[in-house]
Amino acid sequence: MADEQDPIENPGDEPSPPSGGVPPEGTEVPGPGGEDLLSQEAIDQLVAQVAKEQSTVDVIDSTAIPGSKKTEDVKAYDFRQPSLLTSLELRKIRLRHEQFAESLAGRLSVAARMEFGVKVKDMTIQSFEQSVPKLSQKSNFTLFRIEPLRGISILEVPPRLASTIIDRLLGGPAHTVEAKAEFSEVEISLLEEAINVILLEWCTHWSDDPEHRPVILEHETSSQYLQTSPPDTLMLILTMEATLADCIDEIKLAIPYFTLEPLVRKLAPLYSDDGTGPREESEMPPSWSERYNGVKMSVRTRCPGPRLSLRDLANLKVGDFLPLNADFSNHAELLVGEKTKFRGRVGNVKGQWAMEIQARSKNGALETLRL
C-alpha cells in the first residue's frame, strides 16, 4: 500500500476556516453560489459613496466648466415654462406691490373705520396648474378681470377674514368672529364693497389709465371650479397678511402673466436700473443753500366740500351735518403757504391720517409724479 501523504496546499489559496468556526474579521467568505460576500467595511464604504453622490449634483457653469453643487442648492428648470421676468423686473414688481399693500391698508382702514393692517408676505410666479393647489380648497374666491386687459384673475379672502370684515361693516366690534362657510346675498354685497376697494386700489396703483378698471365676474367657494386659465399659464401669486382686530389671515391675489405684461412694460422706465427707486427726472436739480434749512413753512391739506346755496350757508348752525362725496378723499390738495403745490389722496396709515402725493403743480398745471 502506498503511504498516505498530506495534501499539498497552494500558496495562493486562502486557508479555509475551520469547521464550525468564525472567519477572521475583514475576510471575504464565499457565498452559496461561489460568489464572494462583501465585508462590513466594504458595505459601509458603498453606503457612504451612495450618500455622497445623492447629496451633490454635477453642473456646468456659464463658462462651460463642469463642477458639482449641493442638491439643495440646485433647482429643477422646466424648459416648457421659462420665467419671462428677470430678477430686476421681479424686484420692481415686488416693490410696487409693497407700495400697493401700504396704500391698501389706509384705504381699508377708512372703509372699516378701524385699523386694517396689510403687508406683503410672499410673491411667486408659477403655472396655473401649480398655483391652484396653493389656494385653500374651501374659501371665498372672487373671479374678476381688468378691463380692457385680457385674462381672468382670482382674489381669495379666507372665510374668517371675510366674516370679520362683514361684521365690522355692519357696525360690529370685529372681535372673535366665527368663520362662516356660506354667506347670504346681503353679506356678499357687503363683502364686495371691501373687494372693490382692494381691486380699485390695485388698478390705481398699477396704472394711471382710467380705462383700467376691475369687473367682478362671479364668486366661488371651492378651488375645484377655478378653471380660469390653461394649466400652463404663468400666474403671479401675491400673498398678503391682513390684520383686522383679532383676526390675522392671508389675502391671495392670482393674476395671469399676460394680464400683467403690458403694465410691467410701462413700469420698466419708471425705475432706476438697479431697481432701488424711482428714476430721476432729466432736469437740473434746484440749487440749495444751507441757510434755508431752518425756514418754517405753513403746509396744509384741503379736500373739496359740498356746494351750498347762500340760503343754506346762512342757515348753518352748530350740530348740522354736511354731506360729502364718497370720493372726496381722492381729490386732496397740499398747499404750501397759499399756493397749491401737490395733489393726491388722504387715508389712514398705521393708525394715523396721511396724504399720498400723486401729482405736483408745475407752471400752473398738474403733472403726474413718477412714483
Sine and cosine of phi, psi and omega as CSV:
sin_phi,cos_phi,sin_psi,cos_psi,sin_omega,cos_omega
0.00,0.00,0.62,-0.78,0.03,-1.00
-0.97,0.24,0.62,-0.79,0.01,-1.00
-0.93,0.37,0.67,-0.74,0.05,-1.00
-0.95,0.31,0.74,-0.67,-0.01,-1.00
-0.92,-0.39,0.50,-0.86,0.06,-1.00
-0.93,0.36,0.65,-0.76,0.00,-1.00
-0.89,0.46,0.62,-0.79,-0.02,-1.00
-1.00,0.07,0.82,-0.57,0.00,-1.00
-1.00,0.02,0.67,-0.75,0.08,-1.00
-0.98,0.20,0.79,-0.61,-0.02,-1.00
-0.86,0.51,-0.45,0.89,-0.03,-1.00
-0.98,0.18,-0.27,0.96,-0.03,-1.00
-0.99,0.16,0.62,-0.79,0.05,-1.00
-0.99,0.13,0.58,-0.81,0.00,-1.00
-0.91,0.42,0.73,-0.68,0.02,-1.00
-0.98,0.22,0.55,-0.84,-0.02,-1.00
-0.92,0.39,0.49,-0.87,0.03,-1.00
-0.90,0.44,0.45,-0.89,-0.05,-1.00
-0.87,0.49,0.79,-0.61,0.02,-1.00
0.98,0.21,0.08,1.00,-0.02,-1.00
-0.99,-0.12,0.08,-1.00,0.02,-1.00
-0.95,-0.30,0.78,-0.63,-0.03,-1.00
-0.92,0.40,0.45,-0.89,0.03,-1.00
-0.87,0.49,0.43,-0.90,-0.03,-1.00
-0.92,0.40,0.67,-0.74,0.00,-1.00
1.00,0.02,-0.02,1.00,-0.02,-1.00
-1.00,-0.01,0.75,-0.66,0.06,-1.00
-0.99,0.17,0.83,-0.56,-0.07,-1.00
-0.98,-0.22,0.75,-0.66,0.03,-1.00
-0.88,0.48,0.66,-0.75,0.03,-1.00
-0.99,0.12,-0.09,-1.00,-0.04,-1.00
-0.89,0.45,-0.55,0.83,-0.02,-1.00
-1.00,-0.01,0.17,0.98,-0.02,-1.00
1.00,-0.02,-0.06,1.00,-0.01,-1.00
-1.00,0.09,0.51,-0.86,0.00,-1.00
-0.98,0.19,0.69,-0.72,0.09,-1.00
-1.00,0.00,0.61,-0.79,0.00,-1.00
-0.96,0.27,0.56,-0.83,0.08,-1.00
-0.98,0.22,0.23,-0.97,0.00,-1.00
-0.89,0.46,-0.58,0.81,0.02,-1.00
-0.90,0.43,-0.66,0.75,0.02,-1.00
-0.93,0.38,-0.60,0.80,0.04,-1.00
-0.91,0.42,-0.67,0.74,0.02,-1.00
-0.89,0.47,-0.61,0.79,0.03,-1.00
-0.91,0.41,-0.65,0.76,0.02,-1.00
-0.91,0.42,-0.68,0.73,0.01,-1.00
-0.89,0.46,-0.67,0.74,0.01,-1.00
-0.91,0.42,-0.61,0.79,0.01,-1.00
-0.92,0.40,-0.68,0.73,0.02,-1.00
-0.90,0.44,-0.67,0.74,0.02,-1.00
-0.89,0.46,-0.62,0.78,0.02,-1.00
-0.92,0.39,-0.65,0.76,0.01,-1.00
-0.92,0.40,-0.57,0.82,0.00,-1.00
-0.97,0.26,-0.42,0.91,-0.03,-1.00
-1.00,0.08,-0.22,0.98,0.03,-1.00
-0.81,-0.59,0.36,-0.93,0.00,-1.00
-0.69,-0.73,0.64,-0.77,0.01,-1.00
-0.97,0.22,0.75,-0.66,-0.02,-1.00
-0.72,-0.69,0.27,-0.96,0.08,-1.00
-0.81,-0.59,0.84,-0.54,-0.06,-1.00
-0.99,0.15,-0.09,-1.00,-0.08,-1.00
-0.92,0.40,-0.32,0.95,0.03,-1.00
-1.00,-0.08,0.23,0.97,0.05,-1.00
0.91,0.42,0.44,0.90,0.05,-1.00
-0.98,-0.18,0.85,-0.52,-0.01,-1.00
-0.94,0.35,0.49,-0.87,0.03,-1.00
-0.30,-0.95,-0.29,-0.96,0.00,-1.00
-0.61,-0.79,0.52,-0.85,0.04,-1.00
-0.68,-0.73,0.31,-0.95,0.06,-1.00
-0.92,0.40,0.57,-0.82,-0.05,-1.00
-0.86,0.50,-0.62,0.79,-0.04,-1.00
-0.94,0.33,-0.28,0.96,0.01,-1.00
-1.00,0.02,-0.09,1.00,-0.05,-1.00
-0.93,-0.35,0.80,-0.61,0.02,-1.00
-0.95,-0.31,0.63,-0.77,0.03,-1.00
-0.93,0.37,0.64,-0.76,-0.01,-1.00
-0.92,-0.39,0.83,-0.56,0.00,-1.00
-1.00,-0.08,0.96,-0.29,-0.03,-1.00
-0.94,0.35,-0.28,0.96,0.05,-1.00
-0.98,0.21,-0.39,0.92,-0.02,-1.00
-0.78,-0.63,0.93,0.36,0.01,-1.00
-0.94,0.35,0.49,-0.87,0.05,-1.00
-0.96,0.29,0.81,-0.58,-0.04,-1.00
-1.00,-0.01,0.03,1.00,-0.03,-1.00
-0.86,-0.51,0.69,-0.72,0.06,-1.00
-0.98,0.21,0.20,-0.98,0.01,-1.00
-0.89,0.45,-0.55,0.83,0.03,-1.00
-0.93,0.38,-0.66,0.75,0.03,-1.00
-0.91,0.41,-0.64,0.77,0.04,-1.00
-0.89,0.46,-0.60,0.80,0.02,-1.00
-0.92,0.38,-0.63,0.77,0.04,-1.00
-0.91,0.42,-0.66,0.75,0.00,-1.00
-0.91,0.42,-0.66,0.75,0.02,-1.00
-0.90,0.43,-0.66,0.75,0.02,-1.00
-0.88,0.48,-0.67,0.74,0.02,-1.00
-0.91,0.42,-0.62,0.78,0.00,-1.00
-0.95,0.32,-0.52,0.85,0.09,-1.00
-0.91,0.41,-0.63,0.78,0.08,-1.00
-0.91,0.41,-0.62,0.78,0.04,-1.00
-0.89,0.46,-0.69,0.72,-0.02,-1.00
-0.90,0.44,-0.65,0.76,0.00,-1.00
-0.91,0.41,-0.66,0.75,0.02,-1.00
-0.94,0.34,-0.60,0.80,0.00,-1.00
-0.89,0.45,-0.59,0.81,0.02,-1.00
-0.85,0.52,-0.65,0.76,0.03,-1.00
-0.92,0.38,-0.66,0.75,-0.01,-1.00
-0.91,0.41,-0.69,0.72,0.00,-1.00
-0.94,0.34,-0.52,0.86,0.04,-1.00
-0.91,0.42,-0.62,0.78,0.05,-1.00
-0.92,0.40,-0.69,0.73,-0.02,-1.00
-0.91,0.41,-0.62,0.78,-0.04,-1.00
-1.00,0.03,-0.19,0.98,-0.02,-1.00
0.87,0.50,0.53,0.85,0.13,-0.99
-0.28,-0.96,0.25,-0.97,-0.09,-1.00
-0.90,0.44,0.76,-0.65,0.00,-1.00
-0.78,-0.62,0.97,-0.26,-0.06,-1.00
-1.00,0.04,0.69,-0.73,0.05,-1.00
-0.65,-0.76,0.76,-0.65,0.08,-1.00
-0.53,-0.85,0.51,-0.86,-0.02,-1.00
-0.95,0.30,0.77,-0.64,0.01,-1.00
-0.97,-0.26,-0.63,0.78,-0.04,-1.00
-0.36,-0.93,0.46,-0.89,0.07,-1.00
-0.55,-0.83,0.86,-0.51,-0.03,-1.00
-0.71,-0.70,0.30,-0.96,0.09,-1.00
-0.83,-0.55,0.88,-0.48,-0.03,-1.00
-0.63,-0.78,0.22,-0.98,0.08,-1.00
-0.95,0.31,0.36,-0.93,-0.01,-1.00
-0.87,0.50,-0.60,0.80,0.00,-1.00
-0.90,0.44,-0.57,0.82,0.00,-1.00
-0.99,0.11,-0.46,0.89,-0.10,-1.00
-0.99,0.16,-0.51,0.86,-0.04,-1.00
-0.88,0.48,-0.68,0.73,0.04,-1.00
-0.88,0.48,-0.36,0.93,0.02,-1.00
-0.97,0.23,-0.29,0.96,0.07,-1.00
-0.99,0.15,0.44,-0.90,0.01,-1.00
-0.92,0.40,0.57,-0.82,0.01,-1.00
-0.93,0.38,-0.66,0.75,0.02,-1.00
-0.87,-0.49,0.92,-0.40,-0.02,-1.00
-0.29,-0.96,-0.18,-0.98,0.05,-1.00
-0.95,-0.31,0.95,-0.31,-0.03,-1.00
-0.95,-0.30,0.76,-0.65,0.06,-1.00
-0.92,-0.38,0.86,-0.51,0.05,-1.00
-1.00,-0.06,0.79,-0.61,-0.05,-1.00
-0.56,-0.83,0.23,-0.97,0.10,-1.00
-0.69,-0.72,0.42,-0.91,0.02,-1.00
-0.98,-0.19,0.95,-0.32,0.04,-1.00
-0.97,0.26,0.64,-0.77,-0.02,1.00
-1.00,-0.09,0.37,0.93,-0.02,-1.00
-0.96,0.28,0.41,-0.91,0.00,-1.00
-1.00,-0.02,0.36,-0.93,0.03,-1.00
0.97,-0.25,0.52,-0.86,0.02,-1.00
-0.93,-0.36,0.79,-0.61,-0.01,-1.00
-0.96,-0.26,0.22,-0.98,-0.07,-1.00
-0.76,-0.65,0.72,-0.70,0.12,-0.99
-0.87,-0.50,0.82,-0.57,0.02,-1.00
-0.95,-0.33,0.83,-0.56,0.12,-0.99
-0.88,-0.48,0.92,-0.39,-0.07,-1.00
-0.86,0.52,0.44,-0.90,-0.05,-1.00
-0.84,0.55,-0.66,0.75,-0.02,-1.00
-0.90,0.44,-0.72,0.70,0.00,-1.00
-0.92,0.39,-0.64,0.76,0.03,-1.00
-0.88,0.47,-0.68,0.74,0.01,-1.00
-0.91,0.42,-0.61,0.79,0.02,-1.00
-0.93,0.37,-0.65,0.76,0.03,-1.00
-0.89,0.45,-0.71,0.71,0.00,-1.00
-0.89,0.46,-0.68,0.73,0.01,-1.00
-0.87,0.49,-0.64,0.77,-0.02,-1.00
-0.94,0.33,-0.64,0.77,0.01,-1.00
-0.92,0.39,-0.40,0.92,0.07,-1.00
-1.00,0.08,0.03,1.00,0.03,-1.00
0.99,-0.13,0.11,0.99,-0.01,-1.00
-0.98,0.19,0.13,-0.99,-0.02,-1.00
-0.98,0.19,-0.22,0.97,0.00,-1.00
0.91,0.42,0.49,0.87,0.02,-1.00
-0.91,-0.42,0.70,-0.72,0.08,-1.00
0.78,0.62,0.80,0.60,0.01,-1.00
-1.00,-0.05,0.78,-0.62,0.01,-1.00
-0.98,0.19,0.61,-0.79,0.01,-1.00
-0.95,0.30,0.70,-0.72,0.03,-1.00
-0.96,-0.28,0.66,-0.75,0.00,-1.00
-0.97,0.26,-0.59,0.81,-0.01,-1.00
-0.73,-0.69,0.48,-0.88,-0.02,-1.00
-0.85,-0.52,0.46,-0.89,0.07,-1.00
-0.98,0.22,0.13,-0.99,0.00,-1.00
-0.90,0.44,-0.59,0.81,0.03,-1.00
-0.91,0.41,-0.69,0.73,0.00,-1.00
-0.91,0.41,-0.61,0.79,0.05,-1.00
-0.90,0.43,-0.62,0.78,0.03,-1.00
-0.90,0.44,-0.65,0.76,0.05,-1.00
-0.92,0.40,-0.65,0.76,0.02,-1.00
-0.91,0.42,-0.56,0.83,0.02,-1.00
-0.90,0.44,-0.47,0.88,0.06,-1.00
-0.88,0.47,-0.71,0.70,0.03,-1.00
-0.93,0.36,-0.62,0.79,0.01,-1.00
-0.90,0.43,-0.64,0.77,0.04,-1.00
-0.89,0.45,-0.60,0.80,0.06,-1.00
-0.88,0.48,-0.69,0.73,0.00,-1.00
-0.90,0.44,-0.74,0.67,-0.07,-1.00
-0.94,0.33,-0.65,0.76,0.04,-1.00
-0.90,0.43,-0.62,0.78,0.02,-1.00
-0.92,0.40,-0.62,0.79,0.03,-1.00
-0.90,0.44,-0.72,0.70,0.01,-1.00
-0.90,0.44,-0.68,0.73,-0.01,-1.00
-0.90,0.45,-0.61,0.79,-0.06,-1.00
-0.98,0.21,-0.41,0.91,-0.06,-1.00
-0.99,-0.15,-0.36,0.93,-0.08,-1.00
-0.55,-0.83,0.66,-0.75,0.10,-1.00
-1.00,-0.01,-0.04,1.00,-0.01,-1.00
-0.98,0.19,0.88,-0.48,-0.01,-1.00
-0.91,0.41,-0.27,0.96,0.02,-1.00
-0.95,0.30,-0.35,0.94,0.03,-1.00
-0.98,0.19,0.96,-0.27,-0.03,-1.00
-0.65,-0.76,0.54,-0.84,-0.01,-1.00
-0.99,0.14,0.58,-0.82,0.06,-1.00
-0.77,-0.63,0.91,-0.41,0.01,-1.00
-0.97,0.25,0.80,-0.60,-0.04,-1.00
-1.00,-0.08,-0.78,0.62,-0.01,-1.00
-0.24,-0.97,0.12,-0.99,0.03,-1.00
-0.87,-0.50,0.62,-0.79,0.05,-1.00
-0.76,-0.65,0.40,-0.92,0.03,-1.00
-0.90,-0.44,-0.03,1.00,-0.01,-1.00
-0.70,-0.71,0.70,-0.71,0.01,-1.00
-0.95,0.30,-0.19,0.98,0.01,-1.00
-0.92,0.40,-0.40,0.92,-0.06,-1.00
-0.98,-0.21,0.27,0.96,0.00,-1.00
-1.00,0.00,0.97,0.24,0.04,-1.00
-0.97,-0.25,0.90,0.43,-0.11,-0.99
-1.00,-0.07,-0.31,0.95,-0.06,-1.00
-0.57,-0.82,0.37,-0.93,0.12,-0.99
-0.87,0.49,0.45,-0.89,-0.08,-1.00
-0.85,0.53,-0.51,0.86,-0.07,-1.00
-1.00,-0.04,0.15,0.99,0.01,-1.00
-0.95,0.31,0.76,-0.65,0.05,-1.00
-0.96,0.28,0.70,-0.71,-0.04,-1.00
-0.81,-0.58,0.66,-0.75,0.17,-0.99
-1.00,-0.01,0.87,-0.48,-0.02,-1.00
-0.96,-0.29,0.93,-0.37,0.02,-1.00
-0.96,-0.29,0.84,-0.54,0.02,-1.00
-0.94,-0.35,0.84,-0.54,0.00,-1.00
-0.87,-0.50,0.67,-0.75,0.07,-1.00
-1.00,0.00,0.85,-0.53,-0.03,-1.00
-0.93,-0.37,0.67,-0.74,-0.01,-1.00
-0.78,-0.62,0.87,-0.49,0.07,-1.00
-0.72,-0.70,0.92,-0.39,-0.07,-1.00
0.84,0.55,-0.84,-0.54,-0.02,-1.00
-0.99,-0.10,0.17,0.99,-0.01,-1.00
-0.99,-0.15,0.84,-0.54,0.08,-1.00
-0.83,-0.56,0.89,-0.46,-0.06,-1.00
-0.51,-0.86,0.01,-1.00,-0.07,-1.00
-0.92,-0.39,0.72,-0.70,0.15,-0.99
-0.97,-0.24,0.77,-0.63,-0.02,-1.00
-0.88,-0.47,0.68,-0.73,-0.01,-1.00
-0.82,-0.57,0.85,-0.52,0.00,-1.00
-0.90,-0.44,0.89,-0.46,-0.08,-1.00
-0.82,-0.57,0.78,-0.62,0.06,-1.00
-0.89,0.46,0.53,-0.85,-0.03,-1.00
-0.90,0.44,-0.61,0.79,-0.04,-1.00
-0.94,0.35,-0.29,0.96,0.15,-0.99
-0.97,0.23,-0.62,0.78,-0.07,-1.00
-0.99,0.14,-0.40,0.92,-0.14,-0.99
-0.82,0.57,-0.78,0.63,0.00,-1.00
-0.89,0.45,-0.49,0.87,0.03,-1.00
-0.96,0.26,-0.56,0.83,0.03,-1.00
-0.92,0.39,-0.61,0.79,0.02,-1.00
-0.88,0.47,-0.61,0.79,0.04,-1.00
-0.96,0.28,-0.47,0.88,-0.03,-1.00
-0.96,0.27,-0.51,0.86,-0.13,-0.99
-0.82,0.57,-0.74,0.67,-0.05,-1.00
-0.97,0.26,-0.15,0.99,-0.06,-1.00
-0.99,0.12,-0.17,0.98,-0.06,-1.00
-0.87,-0.49,0.44,-0.90,0.03,-1.00
-0.93,0.37,0.28,-0.96,-0.09,-1.00
-0.90,0.44,-0.46,0.89,0.01,-1.00
-1.00,0.05,-0.03,1.00,0.06,-1.00
0.95,0.31,0.22,0.98,-0.07,-1.00
-0.99,0.12,-0.28,0.96,-0.02,-1.00
0.08,-1.00,-0.09,-1.00,-0.03,-1.00
-0.89,0.46,0.56,-0.83,0.06,-1.00
-0.96,0.29,0.66,-0.75,-0.01,-1.00
-0.95,0.32,0.59,-0.81,0.02,-1.00
-0.96,0.29,0.47,-0.88,-0.05,-1.00
-0.99,0.11,0.89,0.45,0.06,-1.00
-0.64,-0.77,0.41,-0.91,-0.04,-1.00
-0.93,0.36,0.75,-0.66,0.03,-1.00
-0.93,0.37,0.52,-0.85,0.00,-1.00
-0.93,0.36,0.59,-0.81,0.05,-1.00
-0.95,0.31,0.53,-0.85,-0.08,-1.00
-0.71,-0.71,0.61,-0.79,0.04,-1.00
-0.88,-0.48,0.63,-0.77,-0.04,-1.00
-0.89,0.46,-0.41,0.91,-0.04,-1.00
-0.95,0.32,-0.20,0.98,0.04,-1.00
-0.99,0.13,-0.17,0.99,-0.14,-0.99
-0.87,0.49,-0.56,0.83,-0.08,-1.00
-1.00,-0.07,0.08,1.00,-0.02,-1.00
-0.96,0.27,0.79,-0.62,0.00,-1.00
-1.00,-0.05,0.72,-0.70,0.03,-1.00
-0.84,-0.55,0.58,-0.81,0.05,-1.00
-1.00,0.07,0.86,-0.51,-0.01,-1.00
-0.84,-0.54,0.78,-0.63,0.02,-1.00
-0.60,-0.80,0.35,-0.94,-0.01,-1.00
-0.94,-0.33,0.63,-0.77,-0.02,-1.00
-0.73,-0.68,0.74,-0.68,0.06,-1.00
-0.89,-0.45,0.54,-0.84,-0.01,-1.00
-0.93,0.36,0.67,-0.75,0.03,-1.00
-0.95,-0.30,-0.08,-1.00,-0.02,-1.00
-0.96,0.27,0.36,-0.93,0.07,-1.00
-1.00,-0.08,0.81,-0.58,-0.06,-1.00
-0.86,-0.50,0.54,-0.84,0.11,-0.99
-0.97,0.25,0.29,-0.96,0.01,-1.00
-0.88,0.48,-0.57,0.82,0.01,-1.00
-0.91,0.42,-0.72,0.70,0.01,-1.00
-0.90,0.44,-0.63,0.78,-0.01,-1.00
-0.91,0.42,-0.61,0.80,-0.01,-1.00
-0.95,0.32,-0.44,0.90,-0.04,-1.00
-1.00,-0.01,0.02,1.00,-0.01,-1.00
-0.90,0.43,0.62,-0.78,0.05,-1.00
-0.55,-0.83,0.24,-0.97,-0.03,-1.00
-0.88,0.48,0.75,-0.66,0.00,-1.00
0.98,-0.22,-0.19,0.98,0.03,-1.00
-0.96,0.28,0.45,-0.89,0.05,-1.00
-0.93,-0.36,0.67,-0.74,0.05,-1.00
-0.94,-0.35,0.77,-0.63,0.03,-1.00
-0.95,0.30,0.66,-0.75,0.03,-1.00
-0.88,-0.48,0.54,-0.84,0.07,-1.00
-0.92,0.40,0.51,-0.86,-0.06,-1.00
-0.89,0.45,-0.49,0.87,-0.06,-1.00
-0.97,-0.25,0.41,0.91,-0.03,-1.00
-0.88,0.48,-0.52,0.85,-0.04,-1.00
-0.95,0.31,-0.23,0.97,0.01,-1.00
-1.00,0.10,-0.08,1.00,-0.07,-1.00
-0.83,-0.56,0.73,0.69,0.00,-1.00
-0.99,0.12,0.48,-0.88,0.05,-1.00
-0.82,-0.57,0.61,-0.79,0.06,-1.00
-0.95,-0.30,0.88,-0.47,-0.05,-1.00
-0.97,-0.24,0.77,-0.64,0.12,-0.99
-0.96,-0.28,0.94,-0.34,-0.17,-0.99
0.95,0.32,-0.86,-0.50,0.04,-1.00
-0.92,-0.39,0.17,0.99,-0.05,-1.00
-0.93,-0.36,0.66,-0.75,0.06,-1.00
-0.98,0.19,0.88,-0.48,-0.04,-1.00
-0.95,-0.32,-0.51,0.86,-0.04,-1.00
-0.64,-0.77,0.35,-0.94,0.15,-0.99
-0.71,-0.70,0.37,-0.93,-0.02,-1.00
0.00,-1.00,-0.63,-0.78,-0.02,-1.00
-0.57,-0.82,0.46,-0.89,-0.02,-1.00
-0.96,-0.29,0.45,-0.89,0.02,-1.00
-0.19,-0.98,-0.12,-0.99,-0.05,-1.00
-0.95,-0.32,0.84,-0.54,0.01,-1.00
-0.82,-0.58,0.89,-0.45,0.02,-1.00
0.81,0.59,0.67,0.74,0.07,-1.00
0.99,0.15,0.08,1.00,0.01,-1.00
-0.79,-0.61,0.56,-0.83,0.05,-1.00
-0.95,0.32,0.64,-0.77,-0.04,-1.00
-0.53,-0.85,0.28,-0.96,0.04,-1.00
-0.84,-0.54,0.76,-0.65,0.07,-1.00
-1.00,-0.10,0.87,-0.50,-0.01,-1.00
-0.99,0.15,0.83,-0.55,-0.03,-1.00
-0.92,-0.40,-0.39,0.92,-0.01,-1.00
-0.48,-0.88,0.29,-0.96,0.01,-1.00
-0.73,-0.69,0.40,-0.92,-0.01,-1.00
-1.00,0.03,0.75,-0.66,-0.02,-1.00
-0.64,-0.77,0.91,-0.42,-0.02,-1.00
0.83,0.55,0.63,0.77,0.05,-1.00
1.00,0.06,-0.14,0.99,-0.01,-1.00
-0.90,-0.44,0.46,-0.89,0.01,-1.00
-1.00,0.02,0.75,-0.66,0.00,-1.00
-0.86,-0.50,0.79,-0.61,-0.03,-1.00
-0.92,0.39,0.75,-0.66,0.04,-1.00
-0.97,0.24,0.53,-0.85,0.09,-1.00
-1.00,-0.05,1.00,-0.07,-0.04,-1.00
-0.98,-0.18,0.00,0.00,0.00,0.00
